[in-house]
């Protein structure tokens, strides 16, 4: 029983890791877009 529970937990944690990775990727892309827009606006001003 205990071993089965452990397997379920690991599987669940793997899913969570994947979700976290996706979230990190999305946040990184969003951050990059923000920086890119800031650079563009600065270039337009000069």
TAWO-V737139 format. One record per helix or strand of 2 or more residues. SS is the DSSP state (2 for helix, 1 for strand). FROM is the first residue (numbers start at 1). TO is the last residue. If there is no record, write none. Layout:
# TAWO-V737139
ss:SS from:FROM to:TO
ss:SS from:FROM to:TO
This chain:
# TAWO-V737139
ss:2 from:2 to:45
